[in-house]
Amino acid sequence: MMASDSASDPELKVDVVIVGAGLSGIRAAVELHKAGLTIAILERNNYVGGQCHSASTHDTARITSIGDTHTEMLSLAKKFKINLNKQHREGLSLQQRYDGIQDGPRVTENIPALEKVVWPPQDFQLSFRSLIEDPAIQRFYRRISHLSETWHGPDALFLDAVSFLGLVEADFLHSKVIHHEAHFLTNFLLGVHPACVSALYVIDHIAAGGGLANLYFHPDSSGGGAHHLRVPQGPQAFVTNLVDLLPKGTIHLSTIVNKITQQTVFVGKSGHPSHPCKIATSPSPSSTPSTNTKTFHAKKVLLTTAPAFYSPLFSHLPRAITFHPPLPPHKIASINRHSGHSGNRGEFATVTFYFNQPWWREAGLSGSMVCRVTRELDGPISWVRDTSEEEGGKNTKKVWSLTCWCAAEKGDEVWDWIRNTYSADDEVEEPEEGIDWEANPVWMHLRRVFGERMGELGVEIPLPRGRDTSREGEHEREKEQKEGAEQPISFTVREWNAMGVPPPRVLPREGKEVEELLRTWKYEGPGKGDANLREPFGDVHFAGTETAEEWRGFMEGAARSGLRGAKEVIEALKKGEAKEGDGGKGKGFKAHL
């Protein structure tokens, strides 16, 4: 009997409690269920999916990409028959850059091809060419490549104590080009200002994705880059299909985990409690008044939520998880650094504009643009992609759209505009009527960049869809209304948080504190990240995309970390039952493996 089958029972026992119903938690649950274990998934929200949750047809969370080397996500797509569309790349791609000569940004053509990257990189070298034909840029990326040797070197800890911007300024103090490139790199990869993130972490994040060529969207990169394939059904499709593989009643929504207690009192012949983990929960404010407080008892706990939810820095908040006995100091230090405290989280805002026609394609443009200048120079856009849906069909229409990503501090201008113009909703869907387009900073930035190229062709950029006042346009709208089509919208806006990004480490000054830090230092090498973050604590195990050894921050990283966490739990339970030697129980469990 699964947990929710006894909804009125305040005390429930399962083999494993999973905290978090995001992609990582659900993927782990499927693996644990296959092993014959009883599970309960506790989710604080009233929906599953976490960052993969997409709520509406035009929700820009649906604009989700995976790469050709994302083996786990490709396997799930094949299994669940989820269609994947190649990112549109035909035509000329634009970039806006600061060239170090003129005071303003300029628009250039395609960035040069990246060198093919093999993973793992030979001798821990990240091999790639310059992104821009500029000697300073070439030195900058060679410097990053050379630094990849230092994970096991004596200066690794000290690189962790320097911000990425600090590292750049130390090497290229007078280069404005490099200054802007550093901003673009951390905006694109992490959605964070380069002064707010550890230099070692940026290098490690690049390695976790197999090198810059694999991470950047680029036609000539290996496998098309991490953004090669789009998921038109939205990332939620992966989660809902995985949930269908679980027994009914496994997931407990609107359930906040308050405290995880590991019992150490020896009982019975085995010398250890059969379910040593006690998980105290409470209903979330969004749950029904009749929802009961429940306590779960488990052999193992797998935490898949973001570190912010179990960081001691947030222990004063109602949704924070506390531990008894408390976590060890070295693990707390790692959790705190990845928790996004003081607002140190990757942030992205997307604005998607919808059009009646793909005017950029008709002008020979791919729709892709990269902005390699800081916000104060021109505008809030970090990069643009063609996110059109072209399949069409009996019940669907072609949708022509450009999506603008505004990352880190570039998103601030977007949200200042939203707060001053619209109600404070998570997502804005604004019809065409009454829009002051000149007050929209994203649209004005997009028009400036594309307008320079379109002007050379003598083509005017049209306003987003719904503004066609011609007789043909009016006829088309009447036809759509008769067919029951939804009201066309001009643009949507959405904000979401990425991972908590570790800031530069503050090194202790006292000798004993330095010795303790060096003793507990467990940065495991290129791409592996901070081992302390995923190290089990007793019967509590840790997963989630922040702990991923490869493709950290992507759906691929979340799925792989869920698999790793499930395998850890299964192996630990096998070893535990083998030690107990309690006959049929241990044998029965092994029979499921």
Helices and strands as residue ranges (DSSP letters): G 3-6, E 11-19, H 23-34, E 39-42, G 50-52, G 60-62, E 65-66, H 71-80, E 85-86, E 92-97, E 106-108, G 122-124, H 135-147, G 148-152, H 156-159, H 164-171, H 176-190, G 194-196, H 199-208, H 212-215, G 222-224, E 229-230, H 236-243, E 251-252, E 255-262, E 277-283, E 295-303, G 307-309, G 312-314, E 322-324, H 329-337, G 341-343, E 345-355, H 359-362, E 365-372, G 375-377, E 383-386, E 400-407, H 410-421, E 427-430, G 437-439, H 441-456, H 471-482, E 491-500, H 511-519, H 531-534, E 540-542, G 545-547, H 555-580, H 584-591
